Amino acid sequence: MLHFSADALVLRAVARDEHDKLLTLLTADYGRFYAVVKGAHSARRREIGSFEPYTFGNFELGGGGSVKWVRNATTLEAFGGLRYDPEKLFLAAYIADVAYDLSGEREPAHEMLSLTLNTLHRISEAKGSLGLIKAAFEMRAAAISGFCPELSGCGRCGAPVGDSICLDVMNGSFLCGDCLHRASLAYSREVDELGERNVLCPLDASAAAALAYVVRADAKRIFSFSLTDPVSVDLFCRAAEAYLLHHLERTFVTLENYKKMQITHSSVTKENTARGI
């Protein structure tokens, strides 16, 4: 495969030297790979915007090794709403890092690319809760990457979920109040007698229903749910993040940066409100 064309999302873009850029691209058919852009910093290149992170474009590529080179590029979607909002931009960086981590080199990534593009679009256009978008992405990304939980009922007794419920993160299932009470001794310890971690996230009925919906929904309708109670929103977001990070056994610098940005944004908003701005 010496020359080919592919629609690709730029996950990362770093300067290779004074003139070139090294892009990390995610494509549906060819998975994740690297591509060099010669003269990327030259203002004479009309396609310079296509080489920015979190840009989706059509790339004409050459080379048969692990690193391709870009012959030409055309922007298909720039997600302009990300560029002027630091909180959205920091969240996009985290989303891209997760997509990078959960995609393989030269392995088809149809579902991951579709989910990531859909998520970036939602973030770019969002006027509401970025937290719900982030959590839905985290739970669905975990599900399509081999960590799909079974959320049809309690993982121990099979009973329908009620108001008192937990997400048993490491076992990938719900745990009803009765089963949690019966297993309280084992689950009171962070690590059980077999060395397995116990990670339980409390939920209410609404948060549990939202988690189950995100896992099962059609790809085009992942974000078509509603949570309005702040308590339910918080439980949903905490559980989704915990589920993804514990199964990946890592965190992300970009996630920590996003959380710091949230704190800064919240502090500025409160200060402006107090000053009547």
C-alpha positions in Angstrom: 0.0 0.0 0.0 2.2 2.8 -1.3 -0.5 5.5 -1.9 -4.0 5.6 -0.4 -6.7 7.9 0.8 -8.5 7.8 4.1 -10.9 9.9 6.2 -9.0 10.3 9.5 -9.2 12.1 12.8 -6.1 13.8 14.1 -5.6 12.6 17.7 -2.3 14.3 18.2 0.0 16.6 16.3 3.6 17.4 17.4 6.4 19.3 15.8 9.0 16.9 14.3 11.5 19.7 13.6 11.4 23.3 12.5 9.3 22.5 9.4 7.5 19.2 9.8 4.7 17.7 12.0 4.1 14.2 13.1 0.4 13.4 13.2 -1.4 10.5 15.0 -4.4 9.6 12.9 -7.3 7.4 13.6 -9.2 5.8 10.7 -12.0 3.4 10.4 -10.3 0.8 8.2 -6.7 1.2 9.0 -6.9 2.0 12.7 -4.3 4.2 14.3 -1.0 5.2 12.6 1.5 8.0 12.3 1.9 10.3 9.4 4.6 13.0 8.7 3.6 16.3 7.2 6.4 18.0 5.3 6.5 21.7 5.6 3.5 21.7 7.9 4.4 25.1 9.4 4.5 26.8 6.1 1.7 29.4 5.7 1.6 28.6 2.0 0.0 25.2 2.6 -3.7 25.7 2.1 -4.5 22.6 4.1 -2.7 23.7 7.3 -5.9 23.6 9.3 -6.3 19.9 8.6 -3.2 19.2 10.7 -4.6 20.5 13.9 -5.6 18.1 16.8 -9.2 17.1 16.9 -9.8 17.8 13.2 -11.4 15.3 10.9 -10.3 15.3 7.3 -9.6 13.3 4.1 -5.9 12.5 3.8 -4.0 11.4 0.8 -1.1 9.3 2.2 2.0 7.6 0.9 4.5 5.1 2.3 4.3 1.4 3.2 6.0 1.4 6.6 4.7 2.2 10.1 5.0 5.9 9.4 3.2 7.4 6.4 3.6 10.8 4.8 0.8 13.2 3.9 0.6 14.2 0.3 -2.6 16.3 0.6 -5.4 16.9 3.1 -8.9 18.4 3.1 -10.7 19.4 6.3 -14.1 17.7 6.6 -15.0 18.8 10.2 -13.0 21.2 12.4 -15.2 21.1 15.4 -15.0 24.9 15.7 -16.8 25.1 19.0 -13.8 23.5 20.7 -11.3 26.2 19.6 -12.6 29.1 21.7 -13.6 27.3 24.9 -10.7 26.1 27.1 -12.9 23.7 29.0 -14.1 22.0 25.8 -10.6 21.9 24.4 -9.2 20.2 27.5 -12.1 17.7 27.5 -11.4 17.0 23.8 -7.8 16.3 24.6 -8.9 13.7 27.1 -11.3 12.1 24.7 -8.6 11.9 22.1 -6.2 10.2 24.6 -8.8 7.6 25.5 -9.4 6.9 21.8 -5.6 6.6 21.3 -5.4 4.1 24.2 -8.3 2.0 23.1 -7.4 1.7 19.4 -4.7 -0.4 17.9 -2.2 0.2 15.1 -3.5 -1.1 11.8 -6.5 -2.6 13.4 -10.0 -1.5 12.2 -11.6 1.1 14.5 -15.0 1.7 13.0 -16.8 1.9 16.4 -14.1 3.9 18.2 -13.8 6.4 15.4 -17.6 6.9 15.1 -17.9 7.3 18.9 -15.0 9.7 19.1 -16.3 11.9 16.3 -19.8 11.9 17.7 -18.5 12.9 21.1 -16.3 15.7 19.7 -19.4 17.0 17.8 -21.4 16.9 21.0 -18.7 18.8 23.0 -18.3 21.3 20.2 -22.0 22.1 20.1 -22.8 21.6 23.7 -24.7 24.2 25.6 -25.4 22.0 28.6 -23.5 19.4 30.7 -20.2 18.4 29.4 -20.0 15.9 32.3 -22.8 13.8 30.8 -21.1 13.8 27.4 -17.8 12.7 29.0 -19.5 10.0 31.1 -21.5 8.6 28.1 -18.3 8.4 26.1 -16.3 6.7 28.9 -18.9 4.0 29.4 -19.5 3.3 25.7 -15.7 3.3 25.0 -15.2 0.7 27.7 -18.0 -1.4 26.4 -16.8 -1.5 22.8 -13.2 -2.2 23.9 -13.9 -5.5 25.6 -15.1 -4.3 29.0 -18.8 -4.5 28.3 -20.8 -4.9 31.6 -23.9 -6.9 32.0 -26.5 -4.4 33.3 -29.8 -6.2 32.8 -30.2 -6.8 36.6 -28.3 -7.6 39.7 -25.2 -9.6 38.8 -25.6 -11.9 41.7 -29.3 -12.7 42.1 -30.7 -11.4 38.7 -33.3 -9.3 40.4 -34.4 -6.0 38.7 -32.5 -3.0 39.9 -34.2 -0.8 42.5 -33.3 2.5 44.2 -30.6 1.0 46.3 -27.9 -0.2 43.9 -24.2 -0.2 43.2 -22.1 -0.6 40.1 -19.7 -3.5 40.8 -16.9 -2.1 38.7 -14.5 -5.0 38.6 -17.2 -7.6 38.0 -19.0 -5.5 35.4 -22.5 -5.7 36.9 -25.0 -4.1 39.1 -25.3 -5.2 42.7 -28.7 -4.8 44.4 -29.0 -3.6 48.0 -29.9 -7.1 49.4 -26.9 -8.8 47.7 -24.6 -5.9 48.8 -25.8 -6.4 52.4 -25.2 -10.1 52.3 -21.7 -9.6 50.9 -20.9 -6.6 53.1 -17.9 -8.3 54.8 -16.1 -9.1 51.5 -17.0 -5.8 50.0 -15.9 -3.8 53.0 -12.3 -4.5 52.0 -10.6 -2.8 49.0 -8.9 -6.1 48.1 -10.6 -9.5 48.8 -9.0 -12.8 49.9 -8.2 -13.7 46.3 -6.4 -10.4 45.7 -9.2 -9.0 43.5 -10.1 -5.3 43.9 -13.5 -4.3 45.2 -14.7 -1.1 43.5 -18.4 -0.2 44.2 -20.0 3.0 42.9 -23.4 3.9 44.5 -26.2 4.7 42.1 -29.8 5.6 42.1 -32.4 4.2 39.7 -32.0 7.0 37.2 -28.2 6.8 37.1 -28.4 3.1 36.7 -30.9 3.3 33.8 -28.6 5.9 32.1 -25.6 3.6 32.3 -27.5 0.6 31.0 -28.9 2.8 28.1 -25.5 4.0 27.0 -24.1 0.5 26.9 -27.0 -0.9 24.8 -28.1 2.0 22.6 -27.7 2.2 18.9 -24.5 4.0 18.0 -26.3 7.0 16.6 -28.4 7.4 19.8 -25.8 7.1 22.6 -26.4 10.6 23.8 -30.2 10.5 23.4 -30.9 10.3 27.1 -31.7 12.8 29.8 -30.7 13.2 33.5 -31.8 16.3 35.3 -31.4 15.5 39.0 -28.0 16.8 40.0 -27.5 13.8 42.3 -28.3 11.4 39.5 -25.9 13.2 37.2 -23.1 13.1 39.7 -23.6 9.4 40.4 -23.7 8.6 36.7 -20.5 10.6 36.0 -18.5 9.2 38.9 -19.5 5.6 38.0 -18.6 5.9 34.3 -15.2 7.4 35.0 -14.4 4.8 37.6 -15.5 2.0 35.3 -13.2 3.1 32.5 -10.1 4.0 34.5 -10.2 0.9 36.7 -10.5 -1.4 33.7 -7.7 0.4 31.9 -5.7 0.4 35.2 -4.5 4.0 34.6 -5.5 7.6 34.5 -4.6 10.3 32.0 -2.7 13.6 32.4 -5.3 15.2 30.1 -8.1 14.1 32.5 -6.3 15.8 35.4 -5.8 18.9 33.4 -9.5 18.9 32.5 -10.5 18.7 36.1 -8.1 21.5 37.0 -9.7 23.6 34.3 -13.1 22.9 35.7 -12.1 24.1 39.1 -10.6 27.3 37.6 -13.7 27.9 35.5 -16.0 27.4 38.5 -13.9 29.8 40.6 -14.0 32.5 37.9 -17.8 32.0 37.4 -18.4 32.4 41.1 -16.2 35.4 41.3 -17.9 37.1 38.4 -21.3 36.3 39.9 -20.3 37.8 43.2 -19.1 41.0 41.4 -22.3 41.1 39.3 -20.6 40.6 36.0 
